[in-house]
Amino acid sequence: MNWEQLLSLKRFGDTQKRPRIAQDETRLGFDVDFDRIIFSSAFRSLQDKTQVIPLSETDFVHTRLTHSLEVSVVGRTLGRRVGKALLERHPNLVDLGYTFNDFGAITAAASVMHDIGNPPFGHSGEKAIGEYFKTGKGVKYKNELSDKEYQDLIDFEGNANGFKILTESRKGISGGLRLSYATLGAFLKYPKESLPKKPTNHIVDKKYGFFQSEKEAFLDVVKDLGMLEKKSDGISFFRHPLAYLVEAADDICYTIIDFEDGINLGLIDEEFALEYMIKLVKDTIDIKKYHSLQHKTDRVSYLRALAIGVLINEAVTIFLDNEEAILNGTFEKSLLDKCKFEAQINDIIKISVSKIYKSTEVVEKEVAGYRIIADLLDVFVTALNNKFDGCSSNFDNLVLNLLPEEYKTETTNLYDRIMQVCSYVSRISDSYAIRVHKKLTGNIM
């Protein structure tokens, strides 16, 4: 892969190239990407979607939106610092007009939308959608779908759903948000389809990144960017290099900030913060300053800021040391999996799993989410299919009045009808999902 092609400013529908040197420096195309995401309805819904800890009465808890904004801040720094070094290595990019801010803007935009496809109720929302089609009432559709279409459903993936949200054409709106291909490429952490499912040691095979409904859009993007195709039975490519930075930004934030949330909420003792985080920041901490802070939240915040800084330095160094391997597809791990603090990171995650992710409050929300999502899918998929078959009941007609117009486009394809409902359910917020479920079950009080 080569950087000039990977930094493509092309957008869906473009018939001519967009040279970097011709860009308006006051509002670059990559900056436009960030703006379009921030103003999108899909991004706004993240303000009421669970990150890990369900929304509570305190103001400590991170939502998907605040998490995404924080990841974008870290991603921008990673991109700028990597970009500065890459421009020194590849002076031809400077001649073409590229600056280190371009790398930062691409990484920030891809980072701020990295969770845009996640359903309500945290990661259990993905599993709930998959379970509905794998073991729930939705299993009846298996024989009417292709193997890949059915795999999309039973292994529902927020990353693939995010690509759908960002690129899906609707009546009058072609190409979704019409983001630059460089930003879309950086967003694709797992540039492959759902089948064949053959786990390998390579990070790109961990999950998948697009549904069958977006196959053509995916191929258009990766081929324009010159991403390397893997030798595989199905459609599979190696990552855009900046996807490694997006992943690192996410890994840094959820590792450190979820831990911070747990401490501030009293789920984790402050002593754990000092014991585990001090191992990350021992070379940068000012002990005198730390002990001068009177409040727990300030002390933990100080450790968090230092820890993020340390891990940013690590990620930048690992990326630059392995640039060639990343460009030729042979770098198989995430950046943090290669860092010298891997053991300390794993210790922090282990504490977070036992104290936060498996806490009663989190588990109760996930259990409720399973039931709510299964019921919503069943009611809306049934109503759409009954309408197509010409046997709608009065209840079906009423239900379809609750479904926004953009999600009930008439289509003869069962997979497309099901994906319309999955797309709707995945985009709504936690609170709205609960409200709709109450209406559908007759609980309107």
Secondary structure as a PSIPRED ss2 file (coil, helix, strand):
# PSIPRED VFORMAT (PSIPRED V4.0)

   1 M C   1.000  0.000  0.000
   2 N C   1.000  0.000  0.000
   3 W H   0.000  1.000  0.000
   4 E H   0.000  1.000  0.000
   5 Q H   0.000  1.000  0.000
   6 L H   0.000  1.000  0.000
   7 L C   1.000  0.000  0.000
   8 S C   1.000  0.000  0.000
   9 L C   1.000  0.000  0.000
  10 K C   1.000  0.000  0.000
  11 R C   1.000  0.000  0.000
  12 F C   1.000  0.000  0.000
  13 G C   1.000  0.000  0.000
  14 D C   1.000  0.000  0.000
  15 T C   1.000  0.000  0.000
  16 Q C   1.000  0.000  0.000
  17 K C   1.000  0.000  0.000
  18 R C   1.000  0.000  0.000
  19 P C   1.000  0.000  0.000
  20 R H   0.000  1.000  0.000
  21 I H   0.000  1.000  0.000
  22 A H   0.000  1.000  0.000
  23 Q C   1.000  0.000  0.000
  24 D C   1.000  0.000  0.000
  25 E C   1.000  0.000  0.000
  26 T C   1.000  0.000  0.000
  27 R C   1.000  0.000  0.000
  28 L C   1.000  0.000  0.000
  29 G H   0.000  1.000  0.000
  30 F H   0.000  1.000  0.000
  31 D H   0.000  1.000  0.000
  32 V H   0.000  1.000  0.000
  33 D H   0.000  1.000  0.000
  34 F H   0.000  1.000  0.000
  35 D H   0.000  1.000  0.000
  36 R H   0.000  1.000  0.000
  37 I H   0.000  1.000  0.000
  38 I H   0.000  1.000  0.000
  39 F C   1.000  0.000  0.000
  40 S C   1.000  0.000  0.000
  41 S H   0.000  1.000  0.000
  42 A H   0.000  1.000  0.000
  43 F H   0.000  1.000  0.000
  44 R H   0.000  1.000  0.000
  45 S H   0.000  1.000  0.000
  46 L H   0.000  1.000  0.000
  47 Q H   0.000  1.000  0.000
  48 D H   0.000  1.000  0.000
  49 K C   1.000  0.000  0.000
  50 T E   0.000  0.000  1.000
  51 Q C   1.000  0.000  0.000
  52 V C   1.000  0.000  0.000
  53 I C   1.000  0.000  0.000
  54 P C   1.000  0.000  0.000
  55 L C   1.000  0.000  0.000
  56 S C   1.000  0.000  0.000
  57 E C   1.000  0.000  0.000
  58 T C   1.000  0.000  0.000
  59 D C   1.000  0.000  0.000
  60 F C   1.000  0.000  0.000
  61 V C   1.000  0.000  0.000
  62 H C   1.000  0.000  0.000
  63 T E   0.000  0.000  1.000
  64 R H   0.000  1.000  0.000
  65 L H   0.000  1.000  0.000
  66 T H   0.000  1.000  0.000
  67 H H   0.000  1.000  0.000
  68 S H   0.000  1.000  0.000
  69 L H   0.000  1.000  0.000
  70 E H   0.000  1.000  0.000
  71 V H   0.000  1.000  0.000
  72 S H   0.000  1.000  0.000
  73 V H   0.000  1.000  0.000
  74 V H   0.000  1.000  0.000
  75 G H   0.000  1.000  0.000
  76 R H   0.000  1.000  0.000
  77 T H   0.000  1.000  0.000
  78 L H   0.000  1.000  0.000
  79 G H   0.000  1.000  0.000
  80 R H   0.000  1.000  0.000
  81 R H   0.000  1.000  0.000
  82 V H   0.000  1.000  0.000
  83 G H   0.000  1.000  0.000
  84 K H   0.000  1.000  0.000
  85 A H   0.000  1.000  0.000
  86 L H   0.000  1.000  0.000
  87 L H   0.000  1.000  0.000
  88 E H   0.000  1.000  0.000
  89 R H   0.000  1.000  0.000
  90 H C   1.000  0.000  0.000
  91 P H   0.000  1.000  0.000
  92 N H   0.000  1.000  0.000
  93 L H   0.000  1.000  0.000
  94 V H   0.000  1.000  0.000
  95 D H   0.000  1.000  0.000
  96 L C   1.000  0.000  0.000
  97 G C   1.000  0.000  0.000
  98 Y C   1.000  0.000  0.000
  99 T C   1.000  0.000  0.000
 100 F H   0.000  1.000  0.000
 101 N H   0.000  1.000  0.000
 102 D H   0.000  1.000  0.000
 103 F H   0.000  1.000  0.000
 104 G H   0.000  1.000  0.000
 105 A H   0.000  1.000  0.000
 106 I H   0.000  1.000  0.000
 107 T H   0.000  1.000  0.000
 108 A H   0.000  1.000  0.000
 109 A H   0.000  1.000  0.000
 110 A H   0.000  1.000  0.000
 111 S H   0.000  1.000  0.000
 112 V H   0.000  1.000  0.000
 113 M C   1.000  0.000  0.000
 114 H C   1.000  0.000  0.000
 115 D C   1.000  0.000  0.000
 116 I C   1.000  0.000  0.000
 117 G C   1.000  0.000  0.000
 118 N C   1.000  0.000  0.000
 119 P C   1.000  0.000  0.000
 120 P C   1.000  0.000  0.000
 121 F C   1.000  0.000  0.000
 122 G C   1.000  0.000  0.000
 123 H H   0.000  1.000  0.000
 124 S H   0.000  1.000  0.000
 125 G H   0.000  1.000  0.000
 126 E H   0.000  1.000  0.000
 127 K H   0.000  1.000  0.000
 128 A H   0.000  1.000  0.000
 129 I H   0.000  1.000  0.000
 130 G H   0.000  1.000  0.000
 131 E H   0.000  1.000  0.000
 132 Y H   0.000  1.000  0.000
 133 F H   0.000  1.000  0.000
 134 K H   0.000  1.000  0.000
 135 T C   1.000  0.000  0.000
 136 G C   1.000  0.000  0.000
 137 K H   0.000  1.000  0.000
 138 G H   0.000  1.000  0.000
 139 V H   0.000  1.000  0.000
 140 K H   0.000  1.000  0.000
 141 Y H   0.000  1.000  0.000
 142 K H   0.000  1.000  0.000
 143 N H   0.000  1.000  0.000
 144 E H   0.000  1.000  0.000
 145 L C   1.000  0.000  0.000
 146 S C   1.000  0.000  0.000
 147 D H   0.000  1.000  0.000
 148 K H   0.000  1.000  0.000
 149 E H   0.000  1.000  0.000
 150 Y H   0.000  1.000  0.000
 151 Q H   0.000  1.000  0.000
 152 D H   0.000  1.000  0.000
 153 L H   0.000  1.000  0.000
 154 I H   0.000  1.000  0.000
 155 D C   1.000  0.000  0.000
 156 F C   1.000  0.000  0.000
 157 E C   1.000  0.000  0.000
 158 G H   0.000  1.000  0.000
 159 N H   0.000  1.000  0.000
 160 A H   0.000  1.000  0.000
 161 N H   0.000  1.000  0.000
 162 G H   0.000  1.000  0.000
 163 F H   0.000  1.000  0.000
 164 K H   0.000  1.000  0.000
 165 I H   0.000  1.000  0.000
 166 L H   0.000  1.000  0.000
 167 T H   0.000  1.000  0.000
 168 E C   1.000  0.000  0.000
 169 S C   1.000  0.000  0.000
 170 R E   0.000  0.000  1.000
 171 K C   1.000  0.000  0.000
 172 G C   1.000  0.000  0.000
 173 I E   0.000  0.000  1.000
 174 S C   1.000  0.000  0.000
 175 G C   1.000  0.000  0.000
 176 G C   1.000  0.000  0.000
 177 L C   1.000  0.000  0.000
 178 R C   1.000  0.000  0.000
 179 L C   1.000  0.000  0.000
 180 S C   1.000  0.000  0.000
 181 Y H   0.000  1.000  0.000
 182 A H   0.000  1.000  0.000
 183 T H   0.000  1.000  0.000
 184 L H   0.000  1.000  0.000
 185 G H   0.000  1.000  0.000
 186 A H   0.000  1.000  0.000
 187 F H   0.000  1.000  0.000
 188 L C   1.000  0.000  0.000
 189 K C   1.000  0.000  0.000
 190 Y C   1.000  0.000  0.000
 191 P C   1.000  0.000  0.000
 192 K E   0.000  0.000  1.000
 193 E C   1.000  0.000  0.000
 194 S C   1.000  0.000  0.000
 195 L C   1.000  0.000  0.000
 196 P C   1.000  0.000  0.000
 197 K C   1.000  0.000  0.000
 198 K C   1.000  0.000  0.000
 199 P C   1.000  0.000  0.000
 200 T C   1.000  0.000  0.000
 201 N C   1.000  0.000  0.000
 202 H C   1.000  0.000  0.000
 203 I H   0.000  1.000  0.000
 204 V H   0.000  1.000  0.000
 205 D H   0.000  1.000  0.000
 206 K C   1.000  0.000  0.000
 207 K C   1.000  0.000  0.000
 208 Y C   1.000  0.000  0.000
 209 G C   1.000  0.000  0.000
 210 F C   1.000  0.000  0.000
 211 F C   1.000  0.000  0.000
 212 Q H   0.000  1.000  0.000
 213 S H   0.000  1.000  0.000
 214 E H   0.000  1.000  0.000
 215 K H   0.000  1.000  0.000
 216 E H   0.000  1.000  0.000
 217 A H   0.000  1.000  0.000
 218 F H   0.000  1.000  0.000
 219 L H   0.000  1.000  0.000
 220 D H   0.000  1.000  0.000
 221 V H   0.000  1.000  0.000
 222 V H   0.000  1.000  0.000
 223 K H   0.000  1.000  0.000
 224 D H   0.000  1.000  0.000
 225 L H   0.000  1.000  0.000
 226 G C   1.000  0.000  0.000
 227 M C   1.000  0.000  0.000
 228 L C   1.000  0.000  0.000
 229 E E   0.000  0.000  1.000
 230 K C   1.000  0.000  0.000
 231 K C   1.000  0.000  0.000
 232 S C   1.000  0.000  0.000
 233 D C   1.000  0.000  0.000
 234 G C   1.000  0.000  0.000
 235 I C   1.000  0.000  0.000
 236 S E   0.000  0.000  1.000
 237 F E   0.000  0.000  1.000
 238 F C   1.000  0.000  0.000
 239 R C   1.000  0.000  0.000
 240 H C   1.000  0.000  0.000
 241 P C   1.000  0.000  0.000
 242 L H   0.000  1.000  0.000
 243 A H   0.000  1.000  0.000
 244 Y H   0.000  1.000  0.000
 245 L H   0.000  1.000  0.000
 246 V H   0.000  1.000  0.000
 247 E H   0.000  1.000  0.000
 248 A H   0.000  1.000  0.000
 249 A H   0.000  1.000  0.000
 250 D H   0.000  1.000  0.000
 251 D H   0.000  1.000  0.000
 252 I H   0.000  1.000  0.000
 253 C H   0.000  1.000  0.000
 254 Y H   0.000  1.000  0.000
 255 T H   0.000  1.000  0.000
 256 I H   0.000  1.000  0.000
 257 I H   0.000  1.000  0.000
 258 D H   0.000  1.000  0.000
 259 F H   0.000  1.000  0.000
 260 E H   0.000  1.000  0.000
 261 D H   0.000  1.000  0.000
 262 G H   0.000  1.000  0.000
 263 I H   0.000  1.000  0.000
 264 N H   0.000  1.000  0.000
 265 L C   1.000  0.000  0.000
 266 G C   1.000  0.000  0.000
 267 L C   1.000  0.000  0.000
 268 I C   1.000  0.000  0.000
 269 D C   1.000  0.000  0.000
 270 E H   0.000  1.000  0.000
 271 E H   0.000  1.000  0.000
 272 F H   0.000  1.000  0.000
 273 A H   0.000  1.000  0.000
 274 L H   0.000  1.000  0.000
 275 E H   0.000  1.000  0.000
 276 Y H   0.000  1.000  0.000
 277 M H   0.000  1.000  0.000
 278 I H   0.000  1.000  0.000
 279 K H   0.000  1.000  0.000
 280 L H   0.000  1.000  0.000
 281 V H   0.000  1.000  0.000
 282 K C   1.000  0.000  0.000
 283 D C   1.000  0.000  0.000
 284 T C   1.000  0.000  0.000
 285 I C   1.000  0.000  0.000
 286 D C   1.000  0.000  0.000
 287 I H   0.000  1.000  0.000
 288 K H   0.000  1.000  0.000
 289 K H   0.000  1.000  0.000
 290 Y H   0.000  1.000  0.000
 291 H H   0.000  1.000  0.000
 292 S H   0.000  1.000  0.000
 293 L C   1.000  0.000  0.000
 294 Q C   1.000  0.000  0.000
 295 H C   1.000  0.000  0.000
 296 K H   0.000  1.000  0.000
 297 T H   0.000  1.000  0.000
 298 D H   0.000  1.000  0.000
 299 R H   0.000  1.000  0.000
 300 V H   0.000  1.000  0.000
 301 S H   0.000  1.000  0.000
 302 Y H   0.000  1.000  0.000
 303 L H   0.000  1.000  0.000
 304 R H   0.000  1.000  0.000
 305 A H   0.000  1.000  0.000
 306 L H   0.000  1.000  0.000
 307 A H   0.000  1.000  0.000
 308 I H   0.000  1.000  0.000
 309 G H   0.000  1.000  0.000
 310 V H   0.000  1.000  0.000
 311 L H   0.000  1.000  0.000
 312 I H   0.000  1.000  0.000
 313 N H   0.000  1.000  0.000
 314 E H   0.000  1.000  0.000
 315 A H   0.000  1.000  0.000
 316 V H   0.000  1.000  0.000
 317 T H   0.000  1.000  0.000
 318 I H   0.000  1.000  0.000
 319 F H   0.000  1.000  0.000
 320 L H   0.000  1.000  0.000
 321 D H   0.000  1.000  0.000
 322 N C   1.000  0.000  0.000
 323 E H   0.000  1.000  0.000
 324 E H   0.000  1.000  0.000
 325 A H   0.000  1.000  0.000
 326 I H   0.000  1.000  0.000
 327 L H   0.000  1.000  0.000
 328 N H   0.000  1.000  0.000
 329 G C   1.000  0.000  0.000
 330 T C   1.000  0.000  0.000
 331 F C   1.000  0.000  0.000
 332 E C   1.000  0.000  0.000
 333 K C   1.000  0.000  0.000
 334 S C   1.000  0.000  0.000
 335 L C   1.000  0.000  0.000
 336 L H   0.000  1.000  0.000
 337 D H   0.000  1.000  0.000
 338 K H   0.000  1.000  0.000
 339 C C   1.000  0.000  0.000
 340 K C   1.000  0.000  0.000
 341 F C   1.000  0.000  0.000
 342 E H   0.000  1.000  0.000
 343 A H   0.000  1.000  0.000
 344 Q H   0.000  1.000  0.000
 345 I H   0.000  1.000  0.000
 346 N H   0.000  1.000  0.000
 347 D H   0.000  1.000  0.000
 348 I H   0.000  1.000  0.000
 349 I H   0.000  1.000  0.000
 350 K H   0.000  1.000  0.000
 351 I H   0.000  1.000  0.000
 352 S H   0.000  1.000  0.000
 353 V H   0.000  1.000  0.000
 354 S H   0.000  1.000  0.000
 355 K H   0.000  1.000  0.000
 356 I H   0.000  1.000  0.000
 357 Y H   0.000  1.000  0.000
 358 K C   1.000  0.000  0.000
 359 S C   1.000  0.000  0.000
 360 T H   0.000  1.000  0.000
 361 E H   0.000  1.000  0.000
 362 V H   0.000  1.000  0.000
 363 V H   0.000  1.000  0.000
 364 E H   0.000  1.000  0.000
 365 K H   0.000  1.000  0.000
 366 E H   0.000  1.000  0.000
 367 V H   0.000  1.000  0.000
 368 A H   0.000  1.000  0.000
 369 G H   0.000  1.000  0.000
 370 Y H   0.000  1.000  0.000
 371 R H   0.000  1.000  0.000
 372 I H   0.000  1.000  0.000
 373 I H   0.000  1.000  0.000
 374 A H   0.000  1.000  0.000
 375 D H   0.000  1.000  0.000
 376 L H   0.000  1.000  0.000
 377 L H   0.000  1.000  0.000
 378 D H   0.000  1.000  0.000
 379 V H   0.000  1.000  0.000
 380 F H   0.000  1.000  0.000
 381 V H   0.000  1.000  0.000
 382 T H   0.000  1.000  0.000
 383 A H   0.000  1.000  0.000
 384 L H   0.000  1.000  0.000
 385 N H   0.000  1.000  0.000
 386 N H   0.000  1.000  0.000
 387 K H   0.000  1.000  0.000
 388 F H   0.000  1.000  0.000
 389 D H   0.000  1.000  0.000
 390 G C   1.000  0.000  0.000
 391 C C   1.000  0.000  0.000
 392 S C   1.000  0.000  0.000
 393 S C   1.000  0.000  0.000
 394 N H   0.000  1.000  0.000
 395 F H   0.000  1.000  0.000
 396 D H   0.000  1.000  0.000
 397 N H   0.000  1.000  0.000
 398 L H   0.000  1.000  0.000
 399 V H   0.000  1.000  0.000
 400 L H   0.000  1.000  0.000
 401 N H   0.000  1.000  0.000
 402 L H   0.000  1.000  0.000
 403 L C   1.000  0.000  0.000
 404 P C   1.000  0.000  0.000
 405 E H   0.000  1.000  0.000
 406 E H   0.000  1.000  0.000
 407 Y H   0.000  1.000  0.000
 408 K C   1.000  0.000  0.000
 409 T C   1.000  0.000  0.000
 410 E C   1.000  0.000  0.000
 411 T C   1.000  0.000  0.000
 412 T C   1.000  0.000  0.000
 413 N C   1.000  0.000  0.000
 414 L H   0.000  1.000  0.000
 415 Y H   0.000  1.000  0.000
 416 D H   0.000  1.000  0.000
 417 R H   0.000  1.000  0.000
 418 I H   0.000  1.000  0.000
 419 M H   0.000  1.000  0.000
 420 Q H   0.000  1.000  0.000
 421 V H   0.000  1.000  0.000
 422 C H   0.000  1.000  0.000
 423 S H   0.000  1.000  0.000
 424 Y H   0.000  1.000  0.000
 425 V H   0.000  1.000  0.000
 426 S H   0.000  1.000  0.000
 427 R H   0.000  1.000  0.000
 428 I C   1.000  0.000  0.000
 429 S C   1.000  0.000  0.000
 430 D H   0.000  1.000  0.000
 431 S H   0.000  1.000  0.000
 432 Y H   0.000  1.000  0.000
 433 A H   0.000  1.000  0.000
 434 I H   0.000  1.000  0.000
 435 R H   0.000  1.000  0.000
 436 V H   0.000  1.000  0.000
 437 H H   0.000  1.000  0.000
 438 K H   0.000  1.000  0.000
 439 K H   0.000  1.000  0.000
 440 L H   0.000  1.000  0.000
 441 T C   1.000  0.000  0.000
 442 G C   1.000  0.000  0.000
 443 N C   1.000  0.000  0.000
 444 I C   1.000  0.000  0.000
 445 M C   1.000  0.000  0.000
